[in-house]
Structure formats: structure tokens, C-alpha cells
Amino acid sequence: MVYLNNPDELLLVEACLRSDRKAQKALYEKYKDAMYTLAYRVLGNFDDACDALQEGFIQVFRSLENFEGRSSLGAWIRTIVVRAAYKKLKPEIAFEEIELSENSGLYCWDDNLTSEELERAILNLSPGYRLVFTLVEVEGYKHNEVAEMLGISPGTSKSQLFYAKKKLQEELAYMIEP
Amino acid sequence: MENEKNNISKLKNRLPQHIAPESVWESVEEQFQLEEQSTGNLKQAIAGLPVYLPPEKAWEAIDLSLNKKRGLVFSAHLIIRIAAVLILALAIGFLIRDKIADEKSNKLALVEKPTQFNLNDRLEMPPSNVDIKSEKPEASKNQAVTKNKQISQKKEMLNERDAIEKIELVTISSININKLEDYKKKDQTQLSENLLKSEPKVERKTKINRVKLIVHNDPPPPVVDKRRFTFALFRPVSYSQPTKDTLNRNTKPLFAASINL
């Protein structure tokens, strides 16, 4: 049984559960861009992002009957797409728990930082840093949520984010200075 | 010990208190502001990150996969419906078959068994206590007229019975029919020869081709269902005035046989 506050989403979910093709397309249309962008940002290339999107949405429609509505539908779909993307990325990632240095948390982001520069810098990060930075800073997940999703400890998530930011600043400095 | 403690507390109170310089707070505040601004810059940059549109083929692949599922669901529903219809058709078929079987058994029940009374009835025999020779000629004439009417009515009845028997014979397998026909032919020839020899004076109005076949539906045994076919051959029906001799002779069938199938 699905409990959703949004009546439109509830109708959409119920129609999808009846294998209504139009409702399934409508649900896909509603979330496709955000999920594709997320998958691209995590995976770093469009082909893999497309695959993750397909796998994610197939999984969404197959397990829609298990959706209990404890979170929003968008958050639930996003989690599935992240897991689909992480499944592809997993062979390339080896998370290591690194101790944080004393001055952790102090970053300096330039006033002239543009989105394009940041995007390029994110794509230049290693897969592990890119994944955690995207999930925490871009998608707004908390460290314990990321830890649960990726099967790591919250400490590892924090350290990965710290080094990801450090690496980003180095990348941005390199991009801006020359 | 107590004196020492009191002295220390007195000394503590006498220690000078220093006022923190304003510059410290300024630097901390500056640091916070810098950090906030930096985070703001990052958030602003993140908010402006581009959104990408997936290609159309992504939905096609998803739809194809979902179609397979839909197809499977549809096939499952179709199979269930076909099975339900088949079961229903079978049930109706069994019901119809039982009904036909009941009707057949009812028809067979209508066909009377060749009892003594029936045989007399068939051969239009007068009651056994009536003295044939003592009847008056006029009365006999009236009786003959009424008898003729009765005979014609009973002929019709017999024809109907024969028709029913023929219907029943159709259901018997071809092998059994062939066997029955062989018996029939054999007995007919023997009978006709015997009759010609034994009673040349009797006027024969009917042919000697009447084979009465009666199918008995015996109650089925507990394990094996057997059907027994009994058939009997009677003397030809003569509508002339019967004599005592013919009366005695015609009450018994010339030939009777039964086959267990």
C-alpha cells in the first residue's frame, strides 16, 4: 500500500501499478532529466548515464509495488538511480578511510567560480570523490544516508568529501590561474 | 589543609582579569564571513550546474522491457481465461453427455422386455380362457373389425419401438452391428425354411425378416461396466385366426442370444 501526500503522484503510482503505459511514460518524463543528470555527474559519461537511467527506471517500475511512501517518490527514484550508477562504478572505486587533518572544513571558493568550471572540475575528480561530492554537496544527502547507500561508514563519507573538496579547489585553481 | 585551601581561593580572587581585544572577534567574524561567502559561491555554482536531457532511446529501451512484462502479464491472463473457458466447456460437455445418457436410458426403459404378456400382445393372441371355436360368426366379425383396428394401432406402436431400437443400434460399434447382422441373416434363412416346411397352410401376411433386438441395460457391476446385448428371433406375425398350435408355438422365441461387451 502506497501512502503519498501528493494526490497526483498517488494517482500516477496507482496507474503505473496497473501497467498503464501512459502513466509509466508520465512518471519517466517527470524525473528523467534530474535522474539522467545525476547519473552523468556520478559516472562521468553519457553512455553509462543512459544505461544507469534505463536500469534505474526498469527497477523503479518493477519494484513500485514495494514503494511504501515513507519518502517522496522523487527521493525513492533518486536512490534507485544512484544505486544503479554506483553498481557500474563500484569496480573502479576503493574507498579508504583517511584521517581528517586539523584544518578540515576550511575551504575557499572563489567569487568568480562558475558552474561550467565547477562541472568540469567535478568530472575531473576520481570516481570515489566525485560520487561522494555529488551526493552530499549537489544532491543534499547527509553523511549517514550516503554511508548507508554505498555501504561505507559515515567517517569514510566525510573524509572522502573533505579530500574531494580539496582536490576540487586544486583543480579550480589550476583552471583559473593559467 | 583547610588553611591552604582558603589561602589559594584568596589568591585566585586577587589575580588580575584581562579584557579580550576587539581584534580577536573581528578576525573570527571575518573568518566566518569568508567561509560563508565561499560556501555561498559553491552553492551558487552548484545551483547553476547544467541539467542534461536523456536521449529518446532510453525510454524506448525501458518501454521495451516493460512491454515484455506487460506481454507476460497479458499472456498469463489469456492462459487463465482460456483454461477457464475450456474447463467450463468440458463441464458443459459432461453435463450434456450425462443428459443424453439419461435420455437414452429412459428410451430403453420405454422399450418393454419380451414378457409373456408382451408376446401375446404382439401376436394378437386372444386370452387363454376364451374358446375360439365356440364364438358366434357375427360376434367374431365385429371382433375381427375391432381387432383389425387394434392391430393397426399396435403396428404403429411397434414401428415406433423399432425406430427407437434402430436409433440405439446406431450407437453400437460397427463390429457388433456386423455380428448382429450375420446372426440375423443366418437365423432368418433357417427360420424361413422351417416355417415353409412345418406350416404350409397358414397364410403369411408378413415377411420373415423381423428380428427383435432388445438392449438390456443391466445395472453396472461395481468395478467393470458391462453391457449385454440380447436379441431374439420370433416367429412371423400372422393375422389370420390363430390356432392352439400356433398359440403355443408363437409364445416362445425361435432364437435368443446375448453378447457381453
Interface residues (C-beta under 8 A of the other chain):
Chain A: S19 R21 Q24 K25 Y28 K32 D33 A34 Y36 T37 Y40 R41 F46 A49 C50 L53 Q54 F57 I58 F61 R62 L106 Y107 C108 W109 D110 D111 L113 T114 S115 E116 E117 L118 E119 E137 V138
Chain B: L34 E35 Q37 S38 T39 N41 L42 Q44 A45 I46 A47 G48 L49 P50 V51 Y52 L53 P54 P55 K57 A58 W59 A61 I62 D63 S65 L66 K69 R70 V73
